[in-house]
């Protein structure tokens, strides 16, 4: 013998389910076509190795008097890199131009390019002395030496 469930105006039955821990009844909406059509019309398309938008991979190390930052920027020209220091906030940005062409003899089979801007910002625990900061770029690695700003003594004000 089958149990009868209330039918909503949309024609989809509601099936009660029991939660053993709270002993409350919950209603689950049953849609018989949901499983049938889920993923039926969507098929993944393989396009081979697609170029990924570049990201800046970084290592930040704290020393006694400075922070050392190593950022990977392969294929970027030194002139296209910008570093901004504002207190303890450091921002690195770069214009990226990547081109890749796959040939079979004289025929071009695939040509891909990416032009864009990548950036990364991070906050350090202490303010940076931007007047003494040093940046070097060699073989796709940006090296920053960011000296910590000397702590200033607090000043006591007299009330007049």
Contact map, one row per residue, 1 for C-alpha under 8 A:
1110000000000000000000000000000000000000000000000000000000000000000000000000000000000000000000000000000000000000000000000000000000000000000000000000000000000000
1111000000000000000000000000000000000000000000000000000000000000000000000000000000000000000000000000000000000000000000000000000000000000000000000000000000000000
1111100000000000000000000000000000000000000000000000000000000000000000000000000000000000000000000000000000000000000000000000000000000000000000000000000000000000
0111110000000000000000000000000000000000000000000000000000000000000000000000000000000000000000000000000000000000000000000000000000000000000000000000000000000000
0011111000001110000000000000000000000000000000000000000000000000000000000000000000000000000000000000000000000000000000000000000000000000000000000000000000000000
0001111100001100000000000000000000000000000000000000000000000000000000000000000000000000000000000000000000000000000000000000000000000000000000000000000000000000
0000111111111100000000000000000000000000000000000000000000000000000000000000000000000000000000000000000000000000000000000000000000000000000000000000000000000000
0000011111111100000000000000000000000000000000000000000000000000000000000000000000000000000000000000000000000000000000000000000000000000000000000000000000000000
0000001111110000000000000000000000000000000000000000000000000000000000000000000000000000000000000000000000000000000000000000000000000000000000000000000000000000
0000001111110000000000000000000000000000000000000000000000000000000000000000000000000000000000000000000000000000000000000000000000000000000000000000000000000000
0000001111111000000000000000000000000000000000000000000000000000000000000000000000000000000000000000000000000000000000000000000000000000000000000000000000000000
0000001111111100000000000000111000000000000000000000000000000000000000000000000000000000000000000000000000000000000000000000000000000000000000000000000000000000
0000111100111110000000000000110000000000000000000000000000000000000000000000000000000000000000000000000000000000000000000000000000000000000000000000000000000000
0000111100011111000000000011110000000000000000000000000000000000000000000000000000000000000000000000000000000000000000000000000000000000000000000000000000000000
0000100000001111100000000011110000000000000000000000000000000000000000000000000000000000000000000000000000000000000000000000000000000000000000000000000000000000
0000000000000111110000001111000000000000000000000000000000000000000000000000000000000000000000000000000000000000000000000000000000000000000000000000000000000000
0000000000000011111000001111000000000000000000000000000000000000000000000000000000000000000000000000000000000000000000000000000000000000000000000000000000000000
0000000000000001111100111100000000000000000000000000000000000000000000000000000000000000000000000000000000000000000000000000000000000000000000000000000000000000
0000000000000000111111111100000000000000000000000000000000000000000000000000000000000000000000000000000000000000000000000000000000000000000000000000000000000000
0000000000000000011111110000000000000000000000000000000000000000000000000000000000000000000000000000000000000000000000000000000000000000000000000000000000000000
0000000000000000001111100000000000000000000000000000000000000000000000000000000000000000000000000000000000000000000000000000000000000000000000000000000000000000
0000000000000000001111110000000000000000000000000000000000000000000000000000000000000000000000000000000000000000000000000000000000000000000000000000000000000000
0000000000000000011111111000000000000000000000000000000000000000000000000000000000000000000000000000000000000000000000000000000000000000000000000000000000000000
0000000000000000011101111100000000000000000000000000000000000000000000000000000000000000000000000000000000000000000000000000000000000000000000000000000000000000
0000000000000001111000111110000000000000000000000000000000000000000000000000000000000000000000000000000000000000000000000000000000000000000000000000000000000000
0000000000000001111000011111000000000000000000000000000000000000000000000000000000000000000000000000000000000000000000000000000000000000000000000000000000000000
0000000000000111100000001111100000000000000000000000000000000000000000000000000000000000000000000000000000000000000000000000000000000000000000000000000000000000
0000000000000111100000000111110000000000000000000000000000000000000000000000000000000000000000000000000000000000000000000000000000000000000000000000000000000000
0000000000011110000000000011111000000000000000000000000000000000000000000000000000000000000000000000000000000000000000000000000000000000000000000000000000000000
0000000000011110000000000001111100000000000000000000000000000000000000000000000000000000000000000000000000000000000000000000000000000000000000000000000000000000
0000000000010000000000000000111111100000000000000000000000000000000000000000000000000000000000000000000000000000000000000000000000000000000000000000000000000000
0000000000000000000000000000011111110000000000000000000000000000000000000000000000000000000000000000000000000000000000000000000000000000000000000000000000000000
0000000000000000000000000000001111111000000000000000000000000000000000000000000000000000000000000000000000000000000000000000000000000000000000000000000000000000
0000000000000000000000000000001111111100000000000000000000000000000000000000000000000000000000000000000000000000000000000000000000000000000000000000000000000000
0000000000000000000000000000001111111100000000000000000000000000000000000000000000000000000000000000000000000000000000000000000000000000000000000000000000000000
0000000000000000000000000000000111111101000000000000000000000000000000000000000000000000000000000000000000000000000000000000000000000000000000000000000000000000
0000000000000000000000000000000011111111100000000000000000000000000000000000000000000000000000000000000000000000000000000000000000000000000000000000000000000000
0000000000000000000000000000000001111111100000000000000000000000000000000000000000000000000000000000000000000000000000000000000000000000000000000000000000000000
0000000000000000000000000000000000001111111000000000000000000000000000000000000000000000000000000000000000000000000000000000000000000000000000000000000000000000
0000000000000000000000000000000000011111111000000000000000000000000000000000000000000000000000000000000000000000000000000000000000000000000000000000000000000000
0000000000000000000000000000000000001111111000000000000000000000000000000000000000000000000000000000000000000000000000000000000000000000000000000000000000000000
0000000000000000000000000000000000000011111100000000000000000000000000000000000000000000000000000000000000000000000000000000000000000000000000000000000000000000
0000000000000000000000000000000000000011111110000000000000000000000000000000000000000000000000000000000000000000000000000000000000000000000000000000000000000000
0000000000000000000000000000000000000000011111000000000000000000000000000000000000000000000000000000000000000000000000000000000000000000000000000000000000000000
0000000000000000000000000000000000000000001111100000000000000000000000000000000000000000000000000000000000000000000000000000000000000000000000000000000000000000
0000000000000000000000000000000000000000000111110000000000000000000000000000000000000000000000000000000000000000000000000000000000000000000000000000000000000000
0000000000000000000000000000000000000000000011111100000000000000000000000000000000000000000000000000000000000000000000000000000000000000000000000000000000000000
0000000000000000000000000000000000000000000001111100000000000000000000000000000000000000000000000000000000000000000000000000000000000000000000000000000000000000
0000000000000000000000000000000000000000000000111110000000000000000000000000000000000000000000000000000000000000000000000000000000000000000000000000000000000000
0000000000000000000000000000000000000000000000111111000000000000000000000000000000000000000000000000000000000000000000000000000000000000000000000000000000000000
0000000000000000000000000000000000000000000000001111100000000000000000000000000000000000000000000000000000000001010000000000000000000000000000000000000000000000
0000000000000000000000000000000000000000000000000111110000000000000000000000000000000000000000000000000000000000000000000000000000000000000000000000000000000000
0000000000000000000000000000000000000000000000000011111000000000000000000000000000000000000000000000000000000000010000000000000000000000000000000000000000000000
0000000000000000000000000000000000000000000000000001111100000000000000000000000000000000000000010000000000000000000001000000000000000000000000000000000000000000
0000000000000000000000000000000000000000000000000000111110000000000000000000000000000000000000000000000000000000000001100000000000000000000000000000000000000000
0000000000000000000000000000000000000000000000000000011111000000000000111000000000000000000000000000000000000000000001110000000000000000000000000000000000000000
0000000000000000000000000000000000000000000000000000001111100000000000111000000000000000000000000000000000000000000000000000000000000000000000000000000000000000
0000000000000000000000000000000000000000000000000000000111110000000011110000000000000000000000000000000000000000000000000000000000000000000000000000000000000000
0000000000000000000000000000000000000000000000000000000011111000000111100000000000000000000000000000000000000000000000000000000000000000000000000000000000000000
0000000000000000000000000000000000000000000000000000000001111100001111000000000000000000000000000000000000000000000000000000000000000000000000000000000000000000
0000000000000000000000000000000000000000000000000000000000111110001110000000000000000000000000000000000000000000000000000000000000000000000000000000000000000000
0000000000000000000000000000000000000000000000000000000000011111011100000000000000000000000000000000000000000000000000000000000000000000000000000000000000000000
0000000000000000000000000000000000000000000000000000000000001111111100000000000000000000000000000000000000000000000000000000000000000000000000000000000000000000
0000000000000000000000000000000000000000000000000000000000000111110000000000000000000000000000000000000000000000000000000000000000000000000000000000000000000000
0000000000000000000000000000000000000000000000000000000000000011111000000000000000000000000000000000000000000000000000000000000000000000000000000011000000000000
0000000000000000000000000000000000000000000000000000000000000111111100000000000000000000000000000000000000000000000000000000000000000000000000001111000000000000
0000000000000000000000000000000000000000000000000000000000011110111110000000000000000000000000000000000000000000000000000000000000000000000000011111000000000000
0000000000000000000000000000000000000000000000000000000000111110011111000000000000000000000000000000000000000000000000000000000000000000000000111100000000000000
0000000000000000000000000000000000000000000000000000000001111000001111100000000000000000000000000000000000000000000000000000000000000000000001111100000000000000
0000000000000000000000000000000000000000000000000000000001110000000111110000000000000000000000000000000000000000000000000000000000000000000011110000000000000000
0000000000000000000000000000000000000000000000000000000111100000000011111000000000000000000000000000000000000000000000000000000000000000000011100000000000000000
0000000000000000000000000000000000000000000000000000000111000000000001111100000000000000000000000000000000000000000000000000000000000000000111000000000000000000
0000000000000000000000000000000000000000000000000000000110000000000000111111000000000000000000000000000000000000000000000000000000000000000111000000000000000000
0000000000000000000000000000000000000000000000000000000000000000000000011111000000000000000000000000000000000000000000000000000000000000001110000000000000000000
0000000000000000000000000000000000000000000000000000000000000000000000001111100000000000000000011100000000000000000000000000000000000000000100000000000000000000
0000000000000000000000000000000000000000000000000000000000000000000000001111110110000000000001111000000000000000000000000000000000000000000100000000000000000000
0000000000000000000000000000000000000000000000000000000000000000000000000011111110000000000000000000000000000000000000000000000000000000000000000000000000000000
0000000000000000000000000000000000000000000000000000000000000000000000000001111110000000000000000000000000000000000000000000000000000000100000000000000000000000
0000000000000000000000000000000000000000000000000000000000000000000000000000111110000000000000000000000000000000000000000000000000000000000000000000000000000000
0000000000000000000000000000000000000000000000000000000000000000000000000001111111000000000001110000000000000000000000000000000000000000000000000000000000000000
0000000000000000000000000000000000000000000000000000000000000000000000000001111111100000000111100000000000000000000000000000000000000000000000000000000000000000
0000000000000000000000000000000000000000000000000000000000000000000000000000000111110000000111000000000000000000000000000000000000000000000000000000000000000000
0000000000000000000000000000000000000000000000000000000000000000000000000000000011111000011110000000000000000000000000000000000000000000000000000000000000000000
0000000000000000000000000000000000000000000000000000000000000000000000000000000001111100011100000000000000000000000000000000000000000000000000000000000000000000
0000000000000000000000000000000000000000000000000000000000000000000000000000000000111111111000000000000000000000000000000000000101000000000000000000000000000000
0000000000000000000000000000000000000000000000000000000000000000000000000000000000011111110000000000000000000000000000000000000100000000000000000000000000000000
0000000000000000000000000000000000000000000000000000000000000000000000000000000000001111100000000000000000000000000000000000001110000000000000000000000000000000
0000000000000000000000000000000000000000000000000000000000000000000000000000000000001111110000000000000000000000000000000011111100000000000000000000000000000000
0000000000000000000000000000000000000000000000000000000000000000000000000000000000001111111000000000000000000000000000001111001000000000000000000000000000000000
0000000000000000000000000000000000000000000000000000000000000000000000000000000000111101111100000000000000000000000000001111000000000000000000000000000000000000
0000000000000000000000000000000000000000000000000000000000000000000000000000000000111000111110000000000000000000000000111100000000000000000000000000000000000000
0000000000000000000000000000000000000000000000000000000000000000000000000000000011110000011111000000000000000000000000111000000000000000000000000000000000000000
0000000000000000000000000000000000000000000000000000000000000000000000000000000011100000001111100000000000000000000011110000000000000000000000000000000000000000
0000000000000000000000000000000000000000000000000000000000000000000000000001000111000000000111110000000000000000000011100000000000000000000000000000000000000000
0000000000000000000000000000000000000000000000000000000000000000000000000001000110000000000011111000000000000000001111000000000000000000000000000000000000000000
0000000000000000000000000000000000000000000000000000010000000000000000000011000100000000000001111100000000000000011111000000000000000000000000000000000000000000
0000000000000000000000000000000000000000000000000000000000000000000000000011000000000000000000111110000000000000111100000000000000000000000000000000000000000000
0000000000000000000000000000000000000000000000000000000000000000000000000010000000000000000000011111000000000000111000000000000000000000000000000000000000000000
0000000000000000000000000000000000000000000000000000000000000000000000000000000000000000000000001111100000000011110000000000000000000000000000000000000000000000
0000000000000000000000000000000000000000000000000000000000000000000000000000000000000000000000000111110000000011100000000000000000000000000000000000000000000000
0000000000000000000000000000000000000000000000000000000000000000000000000000000000000000000000000011111000011111000000000000000000000000000000000000000000000000
0000000000000000000000000000000000000000000000000000000000000000000000000000000000000000000000000001111100011110000000000000000000000000000000000000000000000000
0000000000000000000000000000000000000000000000000000000000000000000000000000000000000000000000000000111111111100000000000000000000000000000000000000000000000000
0000000000000000000000000000000000000000000000000000000000000000000000000000000000000000000000000000011111111000000000000000000000000000000000000000000000000000
0000000000000000000000000000000000000000000000000000000000000000000000000000000000000000000000000000001111110000000000000000000000000000000000000000000000000000
0000000000000000000000000000000000000000000000000000000000000000000000000000000000000000000000000000001111110000000000000000000000000000000000000000000000000000
0000000000000000000000000000000000000000000000000000000000000000000000000000000000000000000000000000001111111000000000000000000000000000000000000000000000000000
0000000000000000000000000000000000000000000000000000000000000000000000000000000000000000000000000000111111111110000000000000000000000000000000000000000000000000
0000000000000000000000000000000000000000000000000000000000000000000000000000000000000000000000000000111100111110000000000000000000000000000000000000000000000000
0000000000000000000000000000000000000000000000000000000000000000000000000000000000000000000000000000111000011111000000000000000000000000000000000000000000000000
0000000000000000000000000000000000000000000000000000000000000000000000000000000000000000000000000011110000011111100000000000000000000000000000000000000000000000
0000000000000000000000000000000000000000000000000010000000000000000000000000000000000000000000000011100000000111110000000000000000000000000000000000000000000000
0000000000000000000000000000000000000000000000000000000000000000000000000000000000000000000000001111000000000011111000000000000000000000000000000000000000000000
0000000000000000000000000000000000000000000000000010100000000000000000000000000000000000000000011110000000000001111100000000000000000000000000000000000000000000
0000000000000000000000000000000000000000000000000000000000000000000000000000000000000000000000111100000000000000111110000000000000000000000000000000000000000000
0000000000000000000000000000000000000000000000000000000000000000000000000000000000000000000000111000000000000000011111000000000000000000000000000000000000000000
0000000000000000000000000000000000000000000000000000000000000000000000000000000000000000000011110000000000000000001111100000000000000000000000000000000000000000
0000000000000000000000000000000000000000000000000000011100000000000000000000000000000000000011110000000000000000000111110000000000000000000000000000000000000000
0000000000000000000000000000000000000000000000000000001100000000000000000000000000000000001111000000000000000000000011111000000000000000000000000000000000000000
0000000000000000000000000000000000000000000000000000000100000000000000000000000000000000001110000000000000000000000001111100000000000000000000000000000000000000
0000000000000000000000000000000000000000000000000000000000000000000000000000000000000000111100000000000000000000000000111110000000000000000000000000000000000000
0000000000000000000000000000000000000000000000000000000000000000000000000000000000000000111000000000000000000000000000011111000000000000000000000000000000000000
0000000000000000000000000000000000000000000000000000000000000000000000000000000000000001110000000000000000000000000000001111100000000000000000000000000000000000
0000000000000000000000000000000000000000000000000000000000000000000000000000000000000001110000000000000000000000000000000111111000000000000000000000000000000000
0000000000000000000000000000000000000000000000000000000000000000000000000000000000000001000000000000000000000000000000000011111000000000000000000000000000000000
0000000000000000000000000000000000000000000000000000000000000000000000000000000000000001000000000000000000000000000000000001111100000000000000000001100000000000
0000000000000000000000000000000000000000000000000000000000000000000000000000000000000011100000000000000000000000000000000001111110000000000000000001100000000000
0000000000000000000000000000000000000000000000000000000000000000000000000000000000001111000000000000000000000000000000000000011111001000000000000111100000000000
0000000000000000000000000000000000000000000000000000000000000000000000000000000000000010000000000000000000000000000000000000001111111000000000000111110000000000
0000000000000000000000000000000000000000000000000000000000000000000000000000000000001000000000000000000000000000000000000000000111111000000000000110000000000000
0000000000000000000000000000000000000000000000000000000000000000000000000000000000000000000000000000000000000000000000000000000011111000000000000000000000000000
0000000000000000000000000000000000000000000000000000000000000000000000000000000000000000000000000000000000000000000000000000000011111100000000000110000000000000
0000000000000000000000000000000000000000000000000000000000000000000000000000000000000000000000000000000000000000000000000000000111111110000000011110000000000000
0000000000000000000000000000000000000000000000000000000000000000000000000000000000000000000000000000000000000000000000000000000000011111000000011100000000000000
0000000000000000000000000000000000000000000000000000000000000000000000000000000000000000000000000000000000000000000000000000000000001111100001111000000000000000
0000000000000000000000000000000000000000000000000000000000000000000000000000000000000000000000000000000000000000000000000000000000000111110001110000000000000000
0000000000000000000000000000000000000000000000000000000000000000000000000000010000000000000000000000000000000000000000000000000000000011111111100000000000000000
0000000000000000000000000000000000000000000000000000000000000000000000000000000000000000000000000000000000000000000000000000000000000001111111000000000000000000
0000000000000000000000000000000000000000000000000000000000000000000000000100000000000000000000000000000000000000000000000000000000000000111110000000000000000000
0000000000000000000000000000000000000000000000000000000000000000000000011111000000000000000000000000000000000000000000000000000000000000111111000000000000000000
0000000000000000000000000000000000000000000000000000000000000000000001111100000000000000000000000000000000000000000000000000000000000000111111100000000000000000
0000000000000000000000000000000000000000000000000000000000000000000011111000000000000000000000000000000000000000000000000000000000000011110111110000000000000000
0000000000000000000000000000000000000000000000000000000000000000000111100000000000000000000000000000000000000000000000000000000000000011100011111000000000000000
0000000000000000000000000000000000000000000000000000000000000000001111000000000000000000000000000000000000000000000000000000000000001111000001111100000000000000
0000000000000000000000000000000000000000000000000000000000000000011110000000000000000000000000000000000000000000000000000000000000001110000000111110000000000000
0000000000000000000000000000000000000000000000000000000000000000011110000000000000000000000000000000000000000000000000000000000111011100000000011111000000000000
0000000000000000000000000000000000000000000000000000000000000000111000000000000000000000000000000000000000000000000000000000000111011000000000001111100000000000
0000000000000000000000000000000000000000000000000000000000000000111000000000000000000000000000000000000000000000000000000000011110000000000000000111110000000000
0000000000000000000000000000000000000000000000000000000000000000000000000000000000000000000000000000000000000000000000000000011110000000000000000011111000000000
0000000000000000000000000000000000000000000000000000000000000000000000000000000000000000000000000000000000000000000000000000000010000000000000000001111100000000
0000000000000000000000000000000000000000000000000000000000000000000000000000000000000000000000000000000000000000000000000000000000000000000000000000111110000000
0000000000000000000000000000000000000000000000000000000000000000000000000000000000000000000000000000000000000000000000000000000000000000000000000000011111000000
0000000000000000000000000000000000000000000000000000000000000000000000000000000000000000000000000000000000000000000000000000000000000000000000000000001111100000
0000000000000000000000000000000000000000000000000000000000000000000000000000000000000000000000000000000000000000000000000000000000000000000000000000000111110000
0000000000000000000000000000000000000000000000000000000000000000000000000000000000000000000000000000000000000000000000000000000000000000000000000000000011111000
0000000000000000000000000000000000000000000000000000000000000000000000000000000000000000000000000000000000000000000000000000000000000000000000000000000001111100
0000000000000000000000000000000000000000000000000000000000000000000000000000000000000000000000000000000000000000000000000000000000000000000000000000000000111110
0000000000000000000000000000000000000000000000000000000000000000000000000000000000000000000000000000000000000000000000000000000000000000000000000000000000011111
0000000000000000000000000000000000000000000000000000000000000000000000000000000000000000000000000000000000000000000000000000000000000000000000000000000000001111
0000000000000000000000000000000000000000000000000000000000000000000000000000000000000000000000000000000000000000000000000000000000000000000000000000000000000111
